[in-house]
Amino acid sequence: MSHLRRFTLLPAPPRVQEGTRAQLSALRIVLLSGLAVEVVIGLHSAWVGIREGQYYVVWIVVAFYAALVAAIRWSDLHPRQSTVGLIVTIYAAGLAITLFIRVPEIARLGYLFCYTAPLLAGLLHSRRLALGLMVLNLLPFWAAFTGFHPPSPLGEDTTLPDAPLYIHALLFTFFNLCMPLAAFRIVSSLQASQRRLAQANVLYEALFENHGAATVVCGPDGRVQRANGLFLSLIGVPSAQGQPLSQWLRGAGRDRADATPEHLRQGSEWHVGPLAEARLLRISSRHESETGEVMLALHDVTELRTLQHDLLRSQAHAQFIASHDAVTGLPKREAFCRWLEAQRPRLAPGETLPVVTFGLDTLRLINARHGRLHGDRYILACMRALQKAAGSAAQVGRVRGSVLAVALPALAAAAAPGAVQRVRDALPADLALAQGPTPLSMSVGVAFFPTDGDEAEQVVHLSELALDRARRARLDASDLVIDEPQRHARRLAIEAGLGRAIDERELELVYQPKVAASGELLGFEALLRWHSPLLGAVSPAEFVPVAEQAGWVTRLTDYVLDEVCRQIAAWRAEGAPALPVAVNLSARDLDRENLFETVLAVVGRHGIGASSLSLEVTETFLAERPERAFEQLQRLRAWSFQVAIDDFGTGYSSLAKLADLPIDILKIDRSFLRDLPGDARRERIVRSIVMLAKSLELKVVAEGVEHPEQLTFLQALGVDGYQGFLLHAPAPAAHWSELLRRHSTHLIGWSPTRPGASLSGALPV
C-alpha cells in the first residue's frame, strides 16, 4: 500500500512542478482504477466468452489490458501521451459497447461513457483538447438521441449474458470513482498551492517590511504603489501610495535628475527630507517587472559618505603631514624636490632655478640655551624672513633640521647669481624674538636646477655641499658659495670611478673597536674607505650619496659583507677569538627582496657562523618603513644574526614600535654626546635612552666617545659598550690581527676608568 500511495499521490518532490505532478497523480489514479476494473471484468468476460465460444472477447480484453498497462508504464516519462492513450481507450471502450452489445438500452451507455473524455482531457491534458472532444461528443449524442444502433460486426447474437453487469460496473467505476478521485487530486493540489502561496505572501510581506532596506514599488508613471515602513519613516509620511516618487527624492548628482523610472538607476544616489536634515539614499538594487513596475531597494549612506569624506580629509592631512615639516609647515625634502621637478617643463631654454640652502648656524646654540620651543620660534622667524626676502613666487622648504632651502623663480642663467645676491642682501641682520633681538647667522650654498644636475635631489644635494663648505670655511651669509664646475666634475669622476673601484676591490675596510668599560674588546664596526689612484682620498660623505643616486649602494653592501666575512674567516683560521663585526645596512638594502638570501649566502661561502656578523640599520628607515623593516630583520635575527639600531634617537616615529622590533642593540647617536656632561637636556635624553633599552632587555652602545668625562658619565648610566676616538681610531685589519692572535681582547694602551670593571653585562659575543 505504501508503494501504491507513492506511485499514485507522489508525496515526495519529483522532477516535475506541482501542477504537472498533480496531473500525473490524477492520471495514474484513473489508469489504475481502470486497470482494476479491466482485470476483474476482463477475466470474467474472457472466461464467459470462451465458454460461449466467442473468442473475440479474449482479444478485446487483452487489447484494453495492454493499452492501460502501456499508459501506466509511460505515464512518468510521457504523461501527455499517456493521457491521449487513456482518452483513445475510453472512446474505444464506448465503441466496443455499442458494437458488441445488442441490447439497445445497454448499448447506448457506450455513448454515455464517451462523455467522460472531455473532463479527463481538461484535467490531465489541456483545455484545447477538452473543447475539441466536447465538439466530437456531439456525434455520440446524436446517435443516442436518434436511437442509432450500428450493426454488429460479428453477427446478431454477440451480447454476453453478464454484459449489463460489466457496463454498469465500468460506468460506476469511472463516474463514481475515477473521475471524483482525479478531480479531488487536482483540487487538493490547488489548495496546497494556495496555502504555500499564502505562506510565501506572508514571508514576502515580512521581507518587504524588515529586510533592512527602504523599499518602494512605483508604476511606469513614477507613482508609488507600495512602500515599506522604513521608506515611509525616511520621507516622513504615513502613506505614499499614488503619489509621485519625485515628490520626495531629489537627485544628488551633478545633473540633479528628477526621480523618474528611467533615472532611478542602480547605484545612483538621492537626497530625501528637508535640506537642513537631508539624508542621502543609494539605490542598491533595481528590478523592473514585465508590466513596467519598478521595485527599488534604497540604503541610507549618509553616515558612510560622511565617514568617507572625513577619511579623505584625514588622508589628505596625513599626506600633508608626511610631506611637510611639523614646525614650519614647509615642504620636506622630498616634497621640495617634487616641486622642483614639476617646474622643469615650464622652463624656457636658457632659464634656470637657483636653489639656495640656508644653514641656521645659531639654532643649536639657541636650543641649548633656551630650549626647543625657542629654537622652533627662531626657525619660524627665519622662515618668514626668507619668504619676505625671496618674494611670493619663491618656494621655501625645510630640507634638513637646520637647513632651509629656497627655490627662486626661473630666470636666465647669467642673471641667477645676481638674484641670489639680492635675496641675501634683503635678509635682516637681527630677528625679533621673545628673548630679544637675535642675530640672523646663516651659511649659504647655491646650485642651479637643472643645469647643475639632471634630478632635483641631486641639485639640492649640491647646494648642501656648497653650504657645508661655507660652514667649514666659517663663512656667513655675506659670502656666497656657488657650485663650481670643478666640484661638479669631481662628482662625475666619482660616479665614473666608483663602479670600477667596486669591481677591482679598490675600496678598503677599516675596523673601529667596540669596548666595554673594562677595556675588553666586544667587537668591531667595519667602515669603508676609498683611496683612488686618480682622485686621491674620497670621503664616504662624497661617494656614498653618489652610490645611492646611481643605485650602487647595494653593490657597496655586498662588497663590504664579502670583505668582512673573508676577514672574520681569516681571523678564525689564525685562532683568534670569535668577536662579532658590525656592517651597516642602508635603506635600499632593507628594501630589496633578496637581502636575507644574500647575507646567508656570504656567511656560508666563507664558513663562519651567523653570530659572527652584526647588522646595523638606521632608525630613519625603521620610522619610514616599519612593516618592511620588521619582516627583513625578523628573518635575519631568527638565524642568530645580531641586529642593532644605529644613530638611535635621531628619529622619533619608530619609538612606538620599538618593543616589537627584532633587535638586540641600541647605538646612541654621537650628536647626543656633545656637551656631555653639562648639558642637562642631552643628559636627560641619554639617560632616557639607556633606561628604555634596559627595560626592553637590549644592550646599549654609545658611539662618538671622545672625552673621558663623557665615558665617566656613560659608565654611571650602565652603558654596555663604547666606540670613539677616545678608545681607538678605526684601523686596518692588520692592526688588530696581532692582538687577536695573542688571544688578548684587552685594548692595548687602555686604562679602565673604573678599576675592577669586568665583562659582566657586556654585549653577547
C-alpha positions in Angstrom: 0.0 0.0 0.0 2.9 2.4 0.7 4.3 1.7 -2.8 0.8 2.2 -4.3 0.4 5.5 -2.4 3.8 6.8 -3.5 3.0 5.8 -7.1 -0.4 7.5 -7.2 -0.1 10.5 -4.9 3.7 11.3 -5.5 4.2 12.8 -2.0 8.0 13.2 -2.4 9.1 16.2 -4.6 9.8 14.6 -8.1 11.4 16.1 -11.1 8.3 18.0 -12.2 6.5 21.0 -10.9 3.5 20.9 -8.5 0.8 21.4 -11.2 2.2 18.8 -13.5 2.8 16.5 -10.5 -0.9 16.7 -9.6 -2.0 15.9 -13.2 0.4 12.9 -13.3 -1.1 11.7 -9.9 -4.7 12.1 -11.2 -3.8 10.3 -14.5 -2.3 7.3 -12.5 -5.4 7.2 -10.3 -7.6 6.9 -13.4 -5.4 4.4 -15.1 -5.0 2.2 -12.1 -8.8 2.3 -11.4 -9.5 1.4 -15.0 -6.9 -1.4 -14.9 -8.5 -2.8 -11.7 -11.9 -2.8 -13.5 -10.3 -4.3 -16.6 -8.8 -7.1 -14.5 -12.0 -8.1 -12.8 -14.4 -7.6 -15.7 -11.9 -8.7 -18.4 -11.1 -12.0 -16.7 -14.7 -12.8 -16.1 -15.9 -11.8 -19.6 -13.0 -13.6 -21.2 -13.9 -16.8 -19.3 -17.6 -16.4 -20.3 -16.6 -15.7 -23.9 -14.5 -18.8 -24.1 -17.3 -20.9 -22.6 -19.8 -19.4 -25.1 -17.4 -19.8 -28.0 -17.0 -16.1 -28.5 -13.2 -16.0 -28.6 -13.0 -12.4 -29.9 -13.8 -11.3 -26.3 -10.4 -12.6 -25.2 -8.7 -10.4 -27.8 -10.7 -7.4 -26.9 -9.8 -7.9 -23.2 -6.1 -8.3 -24.0 -6.1 -5.2 -26.2 -7.7 -3.0 -23.5 -5.4 -4.5 -20.8 -2.3 -3.8 -22.9 -3.4 -0.2 -23.6 -3.9 0.5 -19.9 -0.6 -1.1 -18.9 1.3 0.8 -21.6 -0.3 4.1 -20.5 0.7 3.4 -16.8 4.2 2.4 -17.9 4.8 5.5 -19.8 2.9 7.9 -17.6 6.1 9.2 -15.8 8.1 10.0 -18.9 5.3 10.9 -21.3 2.2 12.0 -19.2 0.5 13.9 -22.0 0.9 11.0 -24.4 -0.5 8.6 -21.7 -3.5 10.9 -21.3 -4.2 10.8 -25.0 -3.9 7.0 -24.9 -6.4 6.9 -22.0 -8.9 9.1 -24.0 -8.5 6.9 -27.0 -9.1 3.8 -24.8 -12.3 5.5 -23.5 -13.6 6.1 -27.0 -12.6 2.5 -28.0 -14.5 1.2 -25.0 -17.6 3.2 -25.8 -17.4 2.0 -29.4 -17.0 -1.6 -28.3 -20.0 -1.3 -26.0 -22.2 -0.1 -28.9 -20.9 -2.6 -31.4 -20.9 -5.8 -29.4 -23.9 -5.4 -27.1 -27.2 -5.9 -28.9 -29.4 -4.7 -26.1 -30.3 -1.1 -27.1 -30.7 0.3 -23.6 -27.3 -1.1 -22.6 -25.5 -0.3 -25.9 -26.5 3.4 -25.6 -24.4 3.5 -22.3 -21.4 3.3 -24.6 -22.3 6.8 -25.8 -22.6 8.0 -22.2 -19.1 6.6 -21.5 -17.6 8.8 -24.1 -18.9 11.9 -22.2 -16.1 11.4 -19.6 -13.3 12.1 -22.2 -13.6 16.0 -22.2 -13.5 16.2 -18.4 -10.4 14.0 -18.3 -8.8 15.9 -21.1 -9.4 19.2 -19.3 -8.0 17.9 -16.0 -5.0 15.9 -17.4 -4.1 17.4 -20.8 -5.3 20.8 -21.9 -8.5 22.9 -22.4 -8.0 22.9 -26.1 -8.2 19.1 -26.3 -11.2 19.2 -23.9 -13.1 21.6 -26.2 -12.3 19.5 -29.2 -13.7 16.4 -27.5 -16.8 18.3 -26.5 -17.4 19.1 -30.1 -16.6 15.4 -31.0 -19.1 14.2 -28.5 -21.9 15.7 -30.5 -21.6 12.6 -32.6 -22.4 10.0 -29.8 -25.0 12.5 -28.5 -26.8 12.5 -31.9 -26.6 8.7 -32.1 -28.0 8.3 -28.6 -30.8 10.9 -29.3 -31.8 9.3 -32.6 -31.6 5.8 -31.3 -28.9 4.9 -33.9 -27.5 1.4 -33.2 -24.7 0.3 -35.6 -24.8 -3.3 -36.8 -22.7 -5.9 -35.0 -19.6 -6.8 -37.0 -19.8 -10.5 -35.8 -23.5 -11.3 -36.2 -26.6 -10.7 -34.3 -26.0 -12.7 -31.1 -22.9 -11.1 -29.6 -24.1 -10.0 -26.3 -22.6 -11.8 -23.3 -25.1 -12.9 -20.6 -23.5 -10.6 -17.9 -22.9 -7.7 -20.3 -25.3 -5.3 -18.3 -23.2 -6.0 -15.2 -20.0 -5.3 -17.0 -21.2 -2.0 -18.4 -22.7 -0.7 -15.2 -19.6 -1.7 -13.3 -17.5 0.2 -15.8 -19.6 3.3 -15.6 -19.8 3.1 -11.8 -16.0 2.9 -11.6 -15.4 5.8 -13.9 -18.2 8.2 -12.8 -18.2 7.3 -9.2 -14.5 6.5 -8.5 -12.1 7.6 -11.2 -13.5 11.0 -12.1 -14.1 12.1 -8.4 -10.6 10.9 -7.3 -8.9 12.7 -10.2 -10.8 15.9 -9.5 -10.1 15.6 -5.8 -6.4 15.2 -6.5 -6.3 18.3 -8.7 -8.3 20.3 -6.2 -6.1 19.2 -3.3 -3.1 20.3 -5.3 -4.6 23.7 -5.9 -5.4 24.0 -2.2 -1.9 23.1 -1.3 -0.6 25.6 -3.8 -2.8 28.3 -2.3 -1.6 27.5 1.2 2.0 27.7 0.0 1.2 30.9 -1.8 -0.3 32.4 1.3 2.8 31.4 3.3 5.1 32.9 0.7 3.0 36.0 0.7 3.4 36.3 4.5 7.1 35.8 4.1 7.3 38.3 1.3 5.4 40.9 3.4 7.8 40.2 6.3 10.8 40.5 4.0 9.4 43.6 2.3 9.0 45.3 5.6 12.0 44.1 7.5 14.8 43.2 5.1 16.9 46.2 6.2 16.4 48.4 3.2 14.0 51.2 2.4 11.9 49.6 -0.4 9.4 51.2 -2.7 7.5 50.0 -5.8 6.4 52.5 -8.3 4.5 52.2 -11.5 5.6 53.1 -15.1 4.3 56.6 -14.4 6.6 57.0 -11.4 3.8 56.9 -8.8 4.2 54.9 -5.6 2.3 51.7 -5.5 3.8 50.2 -2.3 6.4 51.3 0.2 7.6 49.7 3.4 7.8 51.4 6.8 11.5 52.2 6.6 10.9 54.2 3.4 7.9 56.0 4.9 9.8 56.9 8.0 12.6 58.4 5.8 10.2 60.6 3.9 8.1 61.4 7.0 4.6 60.5 5.8 2.2 57.7 6.9 1.4 56.7 3.4 2.8 57.5 -0.1 0.5 55.3 -2.3 -0.5 57.0 -5.5 1.9 59.9 -5.0 4.8 60.6 -7.4 8.2 59.4 -6.1 9.8 62.7 -7.3 7.8 64.4 -4.6 10.3 63.1 -2.0 13.5 62.2 -3.9 16.0 64.8 -5.2 18.9 64.0 -7.3 22.3 64.1 -5.6 24.4 64.0 -8.7 25.7 66.9 -10.8 22.7 66.8 -13.2 20.1 66.9 -10.4 17.9 64.5 -12.3 14.2 64.0 -11.4 13.2 60.8 -9.7 11.6 59.2 -12.8 11.8 55.5 -13.5 14.4 56.0 -16.2 16.6 58.0 -13.9 16.3 55.6 -10.9 19.3 53.5 -11.8 21.1 51.1 -9.6 24.0 52.8 -7.8 22.5 56.3 -8.1 22.2 58.5 -5.0 19.3 60.7 -4.0 18.5 63.2 -1.2 15.4 62.9 0.9 14.0 65.1 3.6 14.4 68.9 4.3 17.6 70.5 3.1 18.9 71.1 6.6 18.4 67.5 7.6 18.6 65.7 4.2 19.6 62.1 4.2 21.5 60.5 1.3 20.0 57.3 -0.1 21.7 55.0 -2.5 19.7 52.6 -4.8 21.4 49.3 -4.0 19.1 47.2 -6.3 16.6 47.8 -9.0 14.1 45.4 -10.6 11.7 46.1 -13.3 8.7 43.8 -14.0 7.3 42.8 -17.4 4.4 45.2 -16.9 6.7 48.2 -16.1 6.6 48.3 -12.3 9.9 49.2 -10.7 11.0 47.9 -7.3 13.8 49.9 -5.6 15.8 49.0 -2.5 17.5 52.1 -1.0 20.1 52.2 1.7 20.8 55.2 3.9 24.5 56.1 3.2 24.6 59.5 4.9 26.9 58.4 7.7 29.0 56.3 5.3 29.6 59.2 3.0 30.4 61.5 6.0 32.9 58.9 7.2 34.4 58.6 3.7 34.6 62.4 3.4 36.3 62.6 6.8 38.7 59.8 5.8 39.7 61.6 2.6 40.3 64.7 4.6 42.3 62.7 7.1 44.3 61.1 4.4 45.0 64.4 2.8 46.0 65.8 6.2 48.2 62.7 6.8 49.8 63.2 3.3 50.4 66.8 4.1 52.0 66.0 7.5 54.1 63.3 5.8 55.4 65.7 3.2 55.6 68.9 5.3 57.5 70.0 8.3 55.5 69.9 11.6 57.1 73.1 12.9 57.1 75.4 9.9 54.5 73.8 7.6 57.1 73.9 4.8 57.6 71.1 2.3 60.1 68.5 3.4 63.0 67.4 1.2 61.0 65.0 -1.0 58.1 67.4 -1.5 60.5 70.3 -2.2 62.3 68.1 -4.8 58.9 67.1 -6.4 58.1 70.8 -6.7 61.3 71.5 -8.5 60.7 68.6 -10.9 57.3 70.0 -11.6 58.8 73.3 -12.8 61.1 71.6 -15.4 58.5 71.7 -18.3 57.8 75.4 -17.6 61.5 76.5 -18.0 62.3 78.2 -21.3 65.6 77.5 -23.0 68.5 79.1 -21.1 66.5 79.5 -17.9 67.4 78.1 -14.5 66.1 77.9 -11.0 68.5 79.0 -8.3 68.3 76.6 -5.3 69.7 78.4 -2.2 70.2 76.5 1.0 70.5 78.4 4.3 72.1 76.8 7.3 70.8 78.2 10.6 74.1 78.3 12.4 72.9 79.6 15.7 69.9 77.1 16.0 71.9 74.6 18.1 73.1 77.3 20.5 69.5 78.6 20.9 68.2 75.1 21.6 70.9 74.5 24.1 70.4 77.8 25.9 66.7 78.5 25.7 65.1 75.1 24.9 63.5 73.6 21.8 60.5 75.9 22.0 62.6 79.0 21.4 64.5 77.1 18.8 61.3 76.4 16.9 60.3 80.1 17.2 63.7 81.0 15.7 63.1 78.7 12.8 59.7 80.3 12.1 61.3 83.7 12.2 64.0 82.7 9.8 61.3 81.2 7.5 59.3 84.4 7.5 62.4 86.5 6.8 63.3 84.2 3.9 59.8 84.3 2.4 59.8 88.1 2.6 63.2 88.4 1.1 62.6 85.9 -1.7 59.1 87.0 -2.6 55.8 85.2 -3.0 56.9 83.5 -6.2 59.7 81.6 -4.5 59.3 78.1 -2.9 60.7 77.6 0.6 61.3 74.2 2.1 62.9 72.6 5.1 65.3 70.0 3.7 67.1 69.2 7.0 66.7 70.0 10.6 68.7 73.3 10.5 68.7 73.9 6.7 66.0 75.8 4.8 66.0 75.8 1.0 64.7 78.5 -1.3 64.0 77.9 -5.0 63.8 81.3 -6.7 61.7 82.0 -9.7 63.1 81.0 -13.1 65.4 83.4 -14.8 68.3 83.5 -17.2 71.4 81.6 -16.1 73.5 84.8 -16.3 71.2 86.7 -14.0 70.9 83.9 -11.4 73.9 84.9 -9.2 72.5 88.5 -9.0 69.1 87.3 -7.9 70.6 85.2 -5.2 72.7 88.1 -4.1 69.5 90.3 -3.8 67.8 87.8 -1.6 70.9 87.6 0.6 71.0 91.4 0.9 67.3 91.6 1.8 67.7 89.4 4.9 67.7 91.4 8.1 70.7 91.4 10.5 68.6 90.5 13.6 65.4 88.8 14.3 62.9 90.0 16.9 62.3 87.1 19.3 60.8 86.9 22.8 64.2 86.7 24.4 65.3 89.9 22.5 66.9 90.7 19.2 68.7 87.6 17.9 71.4 87.8 15.1 70.4 86.0 11.9 73.5 83.9 11.4 73.4 81.8 8.2 75.7 79.9 5.9 74.6 79.9 2.3 75.1 77.4 -0.5 73.8 77.6 -4.1 73.2 75.3 -7.0 71.1 75.7 -10.2 68.4 73.4 -11.5 68.5 71.8 -13.9 71.9 73.0 -15.2 73.9 71.5 -12.3 72.1 68.1 -12.1 69.6 66.0 -14.0 67.5 65.4 -10.9 66.1 67.8 -8.3 67.5 65.8 -5.4 71.0 66.0 -7.0 70.8 69.8 -7.2 69.6 70.1 -3.6 72.5 67.9 -2.6 75.0 70.0 -4.5 73.6 73.1 -2.8 74.0 71.5 0.6 77.6 70.5 -0.3 78.2 74.2 -1.1 76.6 75.1 2.3 78.8 72.6 4.1 81.9 74.1 2.5 80.7 77.6 3.6 80.3 76.3 7.2 83.7 74.6 7.2 85.3 77.8 5.9 83.3 79.7 8.6 81.7 82.0 6.0 78.4 83.8 6.9 75.6 85.0 4.7 77.6 87.8 3.2 79.8 85.2 1.5 78.1 83.3 -1.3 79.3 79.7 -2.1 78.1 78.6 -5.5 78.6 75.2 -7.1 81.7 75.3 -9.2 82.3 73.3 -12.4 85.3 71.7 -10.7 83.2 70.2 -7.9 80.6 69.0 -10.4 83.4 67.5 -12.4 84.7 65.7 -9.3 81.2 64.3 -8.6 81.1 62.9 -12.2 84.5 61.5 -11.8 83.5 59.8 -8.5 80.4 58.3 -10.2 82.5 57.1 -13.1 85.2 55.6 -10.9 83.1 54.1 -8.2 81.8 51.1 -10.2 85.4 50.3 -11.3 86.5 50.6 -7.7 83.9 48.1 -6.5 84.8 45.6 -9.3 88.5 45.9 -8.8 88.2 45.8 -5.0 89.9 49.1 -4.7 87.8 50.1 -1.6 89.3 49.3 1.8 87.8 48.4 5.1 89.0 49.7 8.5 87.7 48.4 11.8 86.8 50.5 14.8 86.6 48.6 18.1 83.6 48.4 20.4 84.9 48.3 24.0 83.4 47.5 27.4 84.1 49.8 30.4 86.9 47.4 31.4 88.7 47.9 28.1 87.7 44.5 26.9 87.1 44.2 23.2 83.5 43.4 22.4 83.8 43.5 18.6 84.3 45.9 15.7 82.4 48.0 13.3 83.5 47.8 9.6 84.0 51.3 7.9 84.6 51.8 4.2 87.4 53.9 2.9 88.4 54.8 -0.7 91.9 55.9 -1.8 91.5 56.4 -5.6 94.7 56.5 -7.7 93.1 59.3 -9.8 91.0 61.2 -7.2 93.0 60.6 -4.1 91.2 60.1 -0.8 87.4 60.2 -1.3 85.3 60.6 1.8 82.3 58.3 2.4 80.3 61.6 2.6 81.2 62.0 -1.1 80.9 58.6 -2.6 78.0 57.1 -0.5 75.5 59.7 -1.8 76.8 59.1 -5.3 76.3 55.4 -4.8 72.7 56.0 -3.6 71.8 58.2 -6.5 73.4 55.8 -9.0 71.7 52.7 -7.5 75.0 51.1 -6.4 74.6 51.2 -2.7 73.5 47.5 -2.6 76.7 46.7 -4.5 78.7 48.5 -1.8 76.9 46.5 0.9 77.6 43.2 -0.9 81.3 44.2 -1.2 81.5 45.1 2.5 79.7 41.9 3.5 82.1 39.7 1.4 85.2 41.5 2.7 84.1 41.4 6.3 83.2 37.7 6.2 86.5 36.9 4.5 88.4 38.8 7.2 86.5 37.1 10.0 87.3 33.7 8.4 91.0 34.7 8.3 91.0 35.6 11.9 89.3 32.4 12.8 91.9 30.4 10.9 94.6 32.2 12.9 92.9 31.1 16.1 91.5 34.5 17.1 88.5 34.7 19.4 85.1 35.0 17.9 84.3 38.7 18.1 81.4 40.0 16.0 81.9 42.5 13.3 79.1 45.0 12.5 78.2 46.0 9.0 75.9 49.0 8.2 72.9 48.3 6.0 71.3 51.1 4.0 67.6 51.8 3.5 67.9 50.3 0.0 69.4 47.1 1.4 66.4 46.6 3.8 64.0 47.3 0.9 65.4 44.7 -1.5 63.8 41.2 -1.8 67.0 39.0 -1.6 68.7 40.6 1.5 68.2 37.5 3.7 69.5 35.2 1.0 72.5 37.4 0.2 73.6 37.6 3.9 73.1 33.9 4.4 75.0 33.0 1.2 78.0 35.1 2.1 78.4 33.7 5.6 78.0 30.2 4.2 80.5 30.9 1.5 83.2 31.8 4.0 82.2 29.2 6.6 81.5 31.5 9.5 78.6 31.4 11.9 75.8 33.9 11.9 76.7 35.1 15.4 80.0 36.5 13.9 78.1 39.1 12.0 76.2 42.1 13.4 73.9 44.2 11.2 73.3 47.8 11.9 70.3 49.7 10.5 69.4 53.3 10.8 66.4 54.4 12.8 65.3 56.6 9.9 64.4 53.6 7.8 62.6 51.9 10.7 60.5 55.0 11.1 59.7 55.3 7.3 59.1 51.6 6.5 58.4 49.8 9.9 56.5 46.8 8.3 59.2 46.1 5.7 62.0 46.5 8.2 60.3 44.2 10.7 59.9 41.5 8.0 63.6 41.7 7.0 65.0 41.9 10.5 62.9 39.1 11.8 64.2 36.7 9.2 67.8 37.7 9.9 67.5 37.6 13.7 65.8 34.2 13.5 69.1 32.9 12.1 71.1 34.3 15.1 72.4 37.5 13.3 72.7 40.3 15.8 70.7 43.4 14.8 71.5 46.9 16.1 69.7 50.2 15.6 72.4 52.8 14.5 72.1 56.5 15.3 69.3 55.9 17.8 67.5 59.0 18.9 67.7 60.9 15.6 64.2 59.7 14.6 61.0 59.5 16.6 58.5 57.6 14.5 59.9 54.2 15.4 59.8 54.6 19.2 56.2 53.5 19.5 57.0 50.2 17.7 60.5 49.7 19.3 59.2 47.0 21.6 58.1 44.8 18.6 61.2 45.2 16.5 63.5 42.1 16.4 66.7 43.9 17.6 69.5 43.3 20.1 71.4 46.5 20.5 70.7 50.3 20.6 73.5 52.6 19.5 73.3 56.1 20.9 74.0 58.7 18.2 77.1 60.8 18.7 75.1 64.0 18.4 73.7 63.4 21.9 77.2 63.1 23.4 78.1 66.7 22.5 78.5 69.0 25.6 78.2 65.9 27.9 78.3 66.1 30.8 76.9 69.6 31.5 74.1 69.9 29.0 71.1 69.0 31.2 68.8 68.4 28.2 71.1 66.0 26.5 71.8 64.2 29.8 68.1 63.6 30.2 67.8 62.3 26.6 70.7 59.9 27.0 69.5 58.7 30.4 66.0 58.0 28.9 67.5 56.1 26.0 69.5 53.9 28.4 66.5 53.3 30.6 64.4 52.4 27.6 66.9 49.9 26.3 67.3 48.3 29.8 63.5 48.0 30.1 63.4 46.2 26.8 66.4 44.0 27.7 68.6 45.5 24.9 72.3 46.3 25.0 73.4 49.9 24.7 76.5 51.1 22.8 77.5 54.8 22.7 79.4 56.0 19.6 81.4 59.1 19.3 83.0 58.9 22.8 85.9 61.5 22.6 86.4 62.8 26.1 87.0 61.0 29.4 84.2 63.0 31.0 81.7 61.5 28.5 83.0 58.0 29.3 82.6 58.5 33.1 79.0 59.8 32.6 78.0 56.9 30.4 79.6 54.4 32.7 77.5 55.7 35.6 74.4 55.1 33.5 75.4 51.4 32.9 76.1 51.7 29.1 77.4 48.3 27.9 79.8 49.3 25.1 81.7 52.3 23.8 83.0 53.4 20.5 85.0 56.5 19.6 88.4 58.2 19.2 89.0 58.3 23.0 89.2 54.5 22.8 90.8 53.9 19.4 90.5 55.3 15.9 89.5 53.0 13.0 92.4 50.9 11.9 93.0 48.3 9.1 92.5 44.6 9.8 96.3 44.0 10.0 96.5 46.4 13.0 94.2 44.1 15.0 95.5 40.7 13.8 98.5 40.6 16.2 96.3 41.5 19.2 93.7 38.8 18.3 96.4 36.2 17.6 97.6 36.6 21.2 94.1 36.0 22.4 94.3 39.3 24.1 90.9 41.1 24.0 92.0 43.9 26.3 92.6 47.1 24.3 96.3 48.0 24.2 97.1 51.2 25.9 93.7 51.5 27.6 93.3 52.1 31.3 89.8 51.5 32.6 88.2 54.5 34.2 86.5 52.2 36.7 89.2 49.9 38.2 88.0 46.4 38.6 85.4 46.7 35.8 84.6 43.4 34.2 82.7 42.0 31.3 79.5 41.4 33.3 76.6 42.8 31.3 78.8 43.2 28.2 77.4 42.5 24.7 77.0 38.9 23.7 79.9 37.6 21.6 
